[in-house]
Amino acid sequence: MKTARQLYTEYKIMPSLQLHQLRVAAVGKLVCDNFTPPAGGAINTHDVTLACLFHDMGNIIKSELSYFPEFLEPQGLVYWQGVKDEYVKKYGADHRAANTAIAQEIGLPQGAYELFAGLGFSKLEKILLDASSEQKICEYADLRVGPHGVLPLIERLLEGRERYLETSKKRLHYASEDSFRKLSESAKKLEEQVLSNTSLAPDDISDAAIQNSIEELQNYSVA
């Protein structure tokens, strides 16, 4: 089976997006390694890792490429615009549909695919109420990683709000003060739920804490 590194290359994933997915997977794995399920049993670290490693594969479709010009180097804007155009031509203009199609193409196992399909900040309230521990860990991991690395939860939400309001008017969960407040409250409750089943504090989740895992996860196999 192919590794994350091989699939990122095959799908022409931007280095910044590769690193984002690796960081999210590393945070997810860190939480899993320290997690005791509330009902006993074991946590499926493999499914969590795979779901996080490939959760944003089609996101170039929604990217405002000029927003982070440093992410375009060394190939440059023309190259990455061409890749974006290829994605739109093959998968359409909806990045979510592209993510789903790619997850199916690369053969994510069913458990990992279901976790991947359940991700989304707009789904936070539902995840809080009735999602599996694995789904909650995946969502929490994504909530902790911004474009440049791991962030405290509220900083990550504020960064995302600023970025999406500048580049899109469609992010309704960021648009108003009330919707952002509800998103923030749900995210904080999720953090409390997840970390209450670990020995971790929020500050234990950092770039330094996941660095070694990032190196290892590049060679993680889809199987």
C-alpha positions in Angstrom: 0.0 0.0 0.0 1.1 3.6 -0.6 2.3 5.9 2.2 1.1 9.4 3.0 4.2 10.8 1.4 3.6 8.9 -1.8 -0.1 9.9 -2.0 0.6 13.5 -1.3 3.1 13.5 -4.2 0.7 11.7 -6.5 -2.1 14.2 -5.8 0.2 17.2 -6.0 -0.7 18.3 -2.4 0.8 21.7 -1.5 3.6 21.3 1.0 1.7 23.6 3.5 -1.4 21.4 3.2 0.7 18.2 3.5 2.1 19.6 6.8 -1.3 20.6 8.0 -2.6 17.1 7.6 0.5 15.6 9.1 0.1 17.9 12.1 -3.6 17.1 12.6 -2.8 13.4 12.4 0.1 13.8 14.9 -2.2 15.6 17.3 -4.8 12.9 16.9 -2.2 10.2 17.5 -0.9 12.0 20.6 -4.4 12.2 22.1 -5.1 8.5 21.2 -1.9 7.4 22.8 -3.0 9.0 26.0 -6.7 8.2 25.8 -8.7 5.9 28.1 -12.2 5.4 26.6 -14.9 6.2 29.1 -16.7 2.9 28.5 -13.5 0.8 28.6 -12.1 -1.0 25.6 -9.6 0.4 23.2 -9.4 3.4 20.9 -8.8 2.8 17.2 -5.7 4.9 16.7 -5.2 3.6 13.1 -8.5 4.9 11.9 -8.0 8.3 13.6 -4.6 8.6 12.1 -5.7 7.8 8.5 -8.8 10.0 8.7 -6.6 13.0 9.8 -3.8 12.3 7.3 -6.2 12.6 4.4 -9.0 14.9 5.6 -8.2 17.9 3.4 -6.8 16.4 0.2 -9.1 18.5 -2.1 -8.8 21.7 -0.2 -6.8 23.5 -2.9 -10.2 23.9 -4.6 -11.4 26.4 -1.9 -8.0 28.0 -1.3 -7.4 31.7 -2.0 -3.9 31.0 -3.2 -2.6 34.5 -2.8 -3.5 34.7 0.9 -0.4 32.9 2.1 2.2 33.7 -0.7 4.9 32.0 1.2 3.1 28.7 0.8 3.4 28.9 -3.0 7.2 28.6 -3.1 9.2 27.4 -4.8 6.9 26.5 -7.7 5.0 29.8 -7.6 1.4 31.0 -8.2 1.1 29.9 -11.8 2.0 26.3 -11.0 -0.4 26.0 -8.1 -3.2 27.8 -10.0 -2.7 25.1 -12.6 -3.0 22.4 -10.1 -6.2 24.0 -8.7 -7.7 24.2 -12.1 -6.9 20.5 -12.6 -8.7 19.6 -9.4 -11.8 21.7 -10.3 -11.9 20.1 -13.8 -11.7 16.6 -12.3 -13.7 16.9 -9.1 -15.8 20.0 -9.5 -15.9 23.2 -7.5 -16.9 21.7 -4.2 -13.9 20.8 -2.1 -16.0 18.5 0.1 -17.0 16.4 -2.9 -13.3 16.3 -3.9 -12.2 15.2 -0.4 -14.8 12.4 -0.5 -13.8 11.3 -4.0 -10.1 11.2 -3.1 -10.8 9.3 0.1 -12.5 6.6 -2.0 -9.8 6.6 -4.6 -7.0 6.0 -2.2 -9.0 3.3 -0.5 -9.4 4.5 3.1 -10.7 1.7 5.3 -14.4 2.0 6.2 -13.7 3.0 9.8 -11.3 5.8 8.7 -13.7 6.9 5.9 -16.6 7.3 8.3 -14.5 9.4 10.6 -13.3 11.5 7.7 -16.9 12.0 6.5 -18.0 13.1 9.9 -15.5 15.9 10.3 -16.5 19.6 10.1 -16.7 22.6 12.4 -20.4 23.0 11.4 -21.0 19.5 12.9 -19.6 20.3 16.3 -22.8 20.2 18.2 -23.8 16.8 16.8 -20.3 15.5 17.5 -20.5 16.6 21.1 -23.8 14.8 21.6 -23.5 11.4 20.0 -20.2 10.9 18.2 -17.7 8.2 19.0 -14.5 8.9 20.9 -12.6 8.5 17.7 -14.7 11.1 15.9 -14.3 13.5 18.8 -10.5 13.1 18.7 -10.4 13.7 15.0 -12.5 16.9 15.3 -10.4 18.1 18.2 -7.2 17.5 16.4 -8.3 19.6 13.5 -9.5 22.3 15.9 -6.0 22.6 17.3 -4.0 23.1 14.1 -3.8 26.3 12.1 -2.0 27.0 8.8 1.4 27.6 10.6 1.2 25.0 13.4 -0.5 23.9 16.6 -2.4 26.7 18.4 -4.4 27.0 21.6 -8.0 26.4 20.9 -9.3 29.9 21.0 -6.4 31.3 19.0 -7.1 28.7 16.3 -10.7 29.7 16.1 -9.9 33.4 15.9 -7.3 32.8 13.2 -9.8 30.8 11.2 -12.5 33.4 11.6 -10.3 36.2 10.4 -9.0 34.2 7.4 -12.4 33.0 6.3 -14.1 36.3 6.7 -11.5 37.8 4.5 -11.7 35.2 1.8 -15.3 33.9 1.9 -18.7 35.1 3.0 -20.1 31.5 3.1 -18.7 30.4 6.5 -21.9 31.0 8.4 -20.5 29.6 11.7 -17.9 32.4 11.6 -20.1 35.2 10.2 -21.8 36.7 13.2 -20.8 37.2 16.8 -23.5 34.9 18.0 -22.6 32.0 15.7 -18.9 32.4 16.5 -19.7 32.4 20.2 -21.7 29.1 19.9 -18.9 27.6 17.8 -16.3 28.6 20.5 -18.5 27.2 23.3 -18.9 23.9 21.5 -15.2 23.7 20.7 -14.3 24.3 24.4 -16.8 21.6 25.5 -15.2 19.2 23.0 -11.8 19.9 24.4 -13.0 19.3 27.9 -14.7 16.0 26.9 -11.7 14.7 25.0 -8.9 15.7 27.4 -10.9 14.5 30.5 -10.2 11.0 29.2 -6.4 11.6 29.0 -3.6 12.7 31.2 -3.0 15.7 28.8 -3.5 19.4 29.5 -4.2 21.7 26.5 -0.6 23.1 26.7 0.8 19.6 26.4 -0.4 19.6 22.8 2.2 21.7 20.9 4.4 21.7 17.8 7.3 20.4 19.9 5.2 17.5 21.3 4.3 16.2 17.8 7.5 16.8 15.9 8.8 13.3 16.0 5.4 11.9 14.9 5.3 14.1 11.9 8.5 12.5 10.6 7.1 9.0 11.2 3.6 9.7 9.7 5.0 10.7 6.3 5.7 7.0 5.9 2.3 5.8 7.4 0.7 3.3 5.1 -3.0 3.3 3.9 -4.0 -0.2 4.8 
